[in-house]
């Protein structure tokens, strides 16, 4: 654990030696969602680190601070506490937004590369300047379902759109569904409720152009949580040194369901000279 300046205890895992990779998880999960990546990169000589976002997993279930600025500051606190240098940052979904805000807010002196997977930037909600986004009513509905019956809502999300188990011919994997539900229920409902607004309504369009380190943007055209057309391609265009890797028929939760593909592509990017 570390304790942030505002008194929040943040849980983290820190395994191995070598160049550090810091993983930022998606909503409403925990560092455990990176199991497949942590083991893969640990075995290949990297130091792997993952933390539970405030209000998630084993970190403090505080009432406040569930916004991208606090998420970025908590990530910075972990990096500073561990005295990390030459870091590779990898973020999935909400964690992708966390990485983008961290790089824009705290600078890139300690950073070598970054990768954002199925990530929420540039902005998800529909606005006058983002007409392709999803209506705010969609996210208000998520909050209403969470408040009414969080346990059932999480079971529904994991059983259907998150891993693409609602697609024809895709067989549900019961262990993945249960593990997603387990991670979600470990966290606090207030953090998860506020987190929906954080990942859906934060505007990263001014953050992305500030990032100059090589950044891999990985997104699937069949993402049912963060629609492809208004996310991955737009982020890649706004990044000064961004590379877009597009997938076809794999789900939002592809780091878990398609870990072999995602890990191989990440490793190739980390080893490339760009």
Beta strands, then each sheet from edge to edge (+ up, - down):
strand 1: 2-3
strand 2: 9-10
strand 3: 12-15
strand 4: 20-24
strand 5: 47-51
strand 6: 87-92
strand 7: 111-117
strand 8: 214-220
strand 9: 242-247
sheet 1: 1+ 2-
sheet 2: 3+ 5- 4- 6- 7- 8- 9-
end
